[in-house]
Amino acid sequence: MAKVICGLLPPAVSDEVYNVSLRIFRWAALNLCDYFRTMSEVLPTSSAAEHRLHRQLGLRDLVLTQILCVVGSSWVGVAAGLGRAQTVTWVAAMLIFYVPMAAAVIGLNREMPLEGGLYVWAHQAFGDLIGFLTAWNIWVYGIAVTATILYATPTEIAYLAGPSTAWLPENHLASLAIVTVMIAGITVSALRGLEIGKWIHNIGGIAILIVFAALILLPVWALSRQMPIHWTPFAIQLPSRDLRSLALFGQMIFGAQCGLEYIAILAGESKHPARSIGRSVWISSPIICAMFILGTGSVLAFSRPGHIDFIAPIPQTLRIALGNTGIGSAVAITAIFLLELRLIGASSYIFTGITRLPMAAGWDDLVPAWFTRLHPRWKTPSNSILCTAALVFLLAVVASIGVHAQEAFQLLANASSTHYELAYLAMFAIPLAGAATLRRRLSTSLKVLSAVGFCATLFSLLISAYPFVDVINAKAYAAKILGTTLVSNFIGTLFYLRRKRIVREEVKALPS
């Protein structure tokens, strides 16, 4: 058929079109064969290389890390923007996304409790290409988020220290020095392994728990002092039927609740991962849900929806309740300090996770074996850690060298959530369309919940790519976000194809 079509074209064009069509057909055929091979293969249970890793994470560490990763301080402000409809909206978002996410993490981790987490699940369910792109999207997301958190550190230090350090964010050299020290710190921590890293993560988890405990108890304290507040944490009211409420709901579905699966990346460094990761989900989930709903109720007790600081709602609420001087100021500053500890813990945790993805992909020959080399003493993927740290540092430098570079950095940061949503679509698709040998072992209820989670994630992706509020040109914003995501995945696909060609050539060169 291709020859018939090409025969209608001029000879030079015909040959080029035919050759391109042939290459596309061969690429599609190879990946289709890889998919059907995956559909019928028996799933391996572990990697020999995985047994060389040190298992440091116990149940306590897993629970605190789940809370650290999922609960962000700004989301109680976003939800409070819905007013008294926040409880209904939170419950709806949790039913259509959090519950399916928790079920998928428990079910898939029980079947495949392997280092690499979602990458391994997607690789064993769909084959090399989808597995690689799943890891790629998580990796891009993690690098962008880590760089974003660390890049904002000088501004947050200036806000915490007061007017005397207001110059800090504008001094590029000083800001870059602070960011460099932060990157060096999380890199050394990652190199030393989770024996040290888990304590950074645990402190971050404890810090966010303390802040939310203070926030949740604040209305009780205010009522005991007979302060004129209106506190209804479980108010039942439907949200308004407008685009703003829809946009906030879309953000709450994914942005506020994602991250529960991230700990599975470190399954090979967890004690009894098939059991302990599932138990950590069961323990942390009610705590996380209560923190979101009760925390939002406390914000609304002291602020009206139109007057809430979406970036720092908790310090704002503490200052309103306790005042801007004396104990009120001290408590607010302490809360900001604890939130900074949470951000440091979160950046260290996200960084640690993404350094394991090249290692796990390297075990499957999808990236060079250089990324799989472990430190002789600490048994951490040192090459992968140093490479990822260099990329995070490069992004931070790019963000500080000019206006256009800052715009590009901000665009990548905004598009990072879209990358993460694509990885979640792959996770929810596993029980629905993954390897037959795997699907047969998964329950019908998990498949139903995965279908719900897939639809919720897709809805959130569309909302995040095409927001209805806070942008001048929504269509241009959507085009930039989707364009960045497509270009990123195109680059990842090119890397994958080149790597597969190199592996095939190496296999051919082996003596028969």
Long-range contacts (C-beta under 8 A, 24 or more apart in sequence): 27-497, 30-500, 31-127, 31-128, 31-129, 34-127, 34-128, 34-129, 35-126, 35-127, 35-130, 37-127, 38-124, 38-125, 38-126, 38-127, 38-435, 39-435, 39-436, 39-437, 40-435, 40-436, 40-437, 41-435, 41-437, 42-437, 43-111, 43-112, 43-124, 43-435, 43-437, 43-438, 44-124, 45-114, 46-114, 46-268, 47-114, 47-115, 47-268, 47-360, 47-363, 49-363, 49-372, 50-114, 50-115, 50-268, 50-363, 52-374, 52-379, 53-115, 53-268, 53-269, 53-374, 53-379, 54-193, 54-194, 54-195, 54-269, 54-378, 54-379, 55-268, 55-269, 55-270, 55-271, 56-193, 56-194, 56-195, 56-198, 56-269, 56-270, 56-271, 57-194, 57-198, 57-263, 57-266, 57-269, 57-270, 57-271, 57-276, 58-270, 58-271, 58-276, 59-271, 59-276, 59-279, 59-280, 59-283, 60-202, 61-194, 61-198, 61-201, 61-202, 62-263, 62-270, 62-276, 62-277, 62-279, 62-280, 62-284, 63-205, 63-280, 63-283, 63-284, 64-201, 64-202, 64-205, 64-206, 65-198, 65-201, 65-202, 65-205, 65-263, 65-280, 65-349, 66-259, 66-260, 66-263, 66-280, 66-281, 66-284, 66-288, 67-205, 67-208, 67-209, 67-284, 67-287, 67-288, 67-291, 68-201, 68-204, 68-205, 68-208, 68-342, 68-345, 68-346, 68-349, 69-259, 69-260, 69-262, 69-263, 69-346, 69-349, 69-350, 70-257, 70-258, 70-259, 70-260, 70-284, 70-288, 71-208, 71-212, 71-288, 71-291, 71-292, 72-256, 73-208, 73-211, 73-312, 73-313, 73-314, 73-339, 73-342, 74-310, 74-311, 74-312, 74-313, 75-252, 75-255, 75-256, 75-292, 76-215, 76-292, 76-295, 76-296, 76-298, 76-299, 76-313, 76-314, 77-299, 77-308, 77-309, 77-310, 77-311, 77-312, 77-313, 77-314, 77-316, 78-248, 78-251, 78-252, 78-256, 78-310, 79-248, 79-252, 79-256, 79-292, 79-296, 80-296, 80-299, 80-300, 80-303, 80-305, 80-308, 80-313, 81-244, 81-248, 81-305, 81-308, 81-310, 82-239, 82-245, 82-248, 82-249, 82-305, 83-237, 83-300, 83-305, 84-232, 84-235, 84-237, 84-300, 85-235, 85-237, 85-238, 85-239, 85-240, 85-245, 86-235, 86-293, 86-296, 86-297, 86-300, 87-233, 87-234, 87-235, 87-236, 87-237, 87-293, 87-296, 87-297, 88-236, 88-237, 88-238, 88-239, 89-239, 89-245, 89-248, 89-249, 89-252, 90-252, 90-289, 90-292, 90-293, 90-296, 91-293, 92-249, 93-249, 93-252, 93-253, 93-256, 93-257, 94-257, 94-289, 96-253, 96-452, 96-453, 96-455, 96-456, 97-253, 97-254, 97-257, 97-453, 97-456, 97-457, 97-460, 98-257, 98-260, 98-285, 98-288, 98-289, 99-449, 100-428, 100-449, 100-450, 100-452, 100-453, 100-456, 101-257, 101-258, 101-260, 101-261, 101-424, 101-453, 102-260, 102-281, 102-285, 103-445, 103-446, 103-449, 103-450, 104-261, 104-427, 104-428, 104-430, 104-431, 104-446, 104-449, 104-450, 104-453, 105-260, 105-261, 105-264, 105-277, 105-278, 105-281, 106-277, 106-278, 106-281, 106-282, 107-431, 107-442, 107-443, 107-446, 108-264, 108-427, 108-430, 108-431, 109-264, 109-267, 109-273, 109-274, 109-277, 109-278, 110-274, 110-278, 111-438, 111-441, 111-442, 113-264, 113-267, 113-273, 113-274, 113-277, 114-267, 114-268, 114-360, 115-265, 115-266, 115-267, 115-268, 115-269, 115-356, 115-359, 115-360, 116-265, 116-267, 116-268, 116-356, 116-357, 116-359, 116-360, 116-361, 117-261, 117-262, 117-263, 117-264, 117-265, 117-266, 117-267, 117-353, 118-261, 118-264, 118-265, 118-423, 118-426, 118-427, 119-265, 119-357, 119-360, 119-361, 120-360, 121-264, 121-427, 121-430, 122-423, 122-426, 122-427, 122-430, 123-364, 124-434, 124-435, 124-438, 125-429, 125-430, 125-434, 125-435, 125-438, 126-426, 126-429, 126-430, 126-433, 126-434, 126-435, 128-364, 128-366, 128-496, 128-500, 129-493, 129-496, 130-426, 131-361, 131-364, 131-366, 132-361, 132-366, 132-492, 132-496, 133-422, 133-426, 133-489, 133-492, 133-493, 133-496, 134-422, 134-423, 134-426, 134-427, 135-357, 135-358, 135-360, 135-361, 135-366, 136-488, 136-489, 136-492, 136-495, 136-496, 137-419, 137-420, 137-422, 137-423, 137-488, 137-489, 137-492, 138-265, 138-353, 138-354, 138-357, 138-419, 138-420, 138-423, 139-354, 139-357, 139-358, 140-416, 140-419, 140-488, 140-492, 141-416, 141-417, 141-419, 141-420, 141-423, 142-350, 142-351, 142-353, 142-354, 143-354, 143-388, 143-391, 143-392, 143-395, 144-395, 144-412, 144-413, 144-415, 144-416, 144-419, 145-347, 145-350, 145-413, 145-416, 146-186, 146-347, 146-350, 146-351, 146-354, 146-392, 147-392, 147-395, 147-396, 147-399, 147-409, 147-413, 148-413, 148-416, 149-343, 149-346, 149-347, 149-350, 150-179, 150-182, 150-183, 150-347, 150-392, 150-396, 151-179, 151-395, 151-396, 151-399, 151-400, 151-409, 153-178, 153-179, 153-182, 153-343, 154-178, 154-179, 156-336, 156-340, 156-343, 157-340, 159-336, 160-333, 160-336, 160-337, 160-340, 172-400, 175-400, 176-396, 176-397, 176-400, 179-393, 179-396, 180-393, 180-396, 182-344, 182-347, 183-389, 183-392, 183-393, 183-396, 186-344, 186-347, 186-348, 186-351, 186-352, 186-389, 187-351, 187-385, 187-386, 187-389, 189-348, 189-352, 190-348, 190-351, 190-352, 190-355, 190-380, 190-385, 190-389, 191-375, 191-378, 191-380, 191-382, 191-385, 192-378, 192-380, 193-269, 193-378, 193-379, 193-380, 194-266, 194-269, 194-352, 195-378, 197-348, 197-349, 197-352, 200-344, 200-345, 200-348, 200-349, 201-345, 201-348, 201-349, 202-345, 203-341, 203-345, 204-341, 204-342, 204-343, 204-344, 204-345, 204-346, 204-348, 204-349, 205-342, 205-345, 207-338, 207-339, 207-341, 207-342, 207-345, 208-338, 208-339, 208-342, 209-291, 210-338, 211-314, 211-335, 211-338, 211-339, 211-342, 212-291, 212-294, 212-295, 214-318, 214-331, 214-335, 215-295, 215-298, 215-299, 215-314, 215-317, 215-318, 216-291, 216-294, 216-295, 216-298, 218-298, 218-301, 218-302, 218-317, 218-318, 218-321, 219-297, 219-298, 219-301, 219-302, 221-321, 222-301, 222-302, 222-321, 227-321, 229-301, 229-302, 230-301, 231-297, 231-298, 231-301, 232-297, 232-300, 233-293, 233-294, 233-296, 233-297, 233-298, 234-293, 234-297, 235-297, 243-468, 243-469, 244-468, 244-469, 246-463, 246-468, 247-463, 247-467, 247-468, 247-469, 249-463, 250-459, 250-460, 250-462, 250-463, 250-464, 251-460, 251-463, 251-464, 253-456, 253-457, 253-459, 253-460, 254-417, 254-420, 254-421, 254-424, 254-456, 254-457, 254-460, 254-461, 254-464, 255-417, 255-460, 255-464, 256-292, 257-288, 258-420, 258-424, 260-285, 261-424, 261-427, 262-349, 262-350, 262-353, 265-353, 265-356, 265-357, 265-360, 266-352, 266-353, 266-356, 312-336, 314-339, 315-339, 351-388, 351-389, 351-392, 354-388, 355-380, 355-381, 355-384, 355-385, 355-388, 356-381, 356-384, 358-384, 358-387, 358-388, 359-384, 365-499, 365-503, 366-496, 366-499, 367-499, 368-499, 411-480, 411-481, 411-484, 412-484, 414-481, 415-480, 415-481, 415-484, 415-485, 415-488, 417-464, 418-461, 418-464, 418-465, 418-481, 418-482, 418-484, 418-485, 419-485, 419-488, 421-457, 421-460, 421-461, 421-464, 422-461, 422-485, 422-489, 424-453, 424-457, 425-454, 425-457, 425-458, 425-461, 428-453, 428-454, 428-457, 429-454
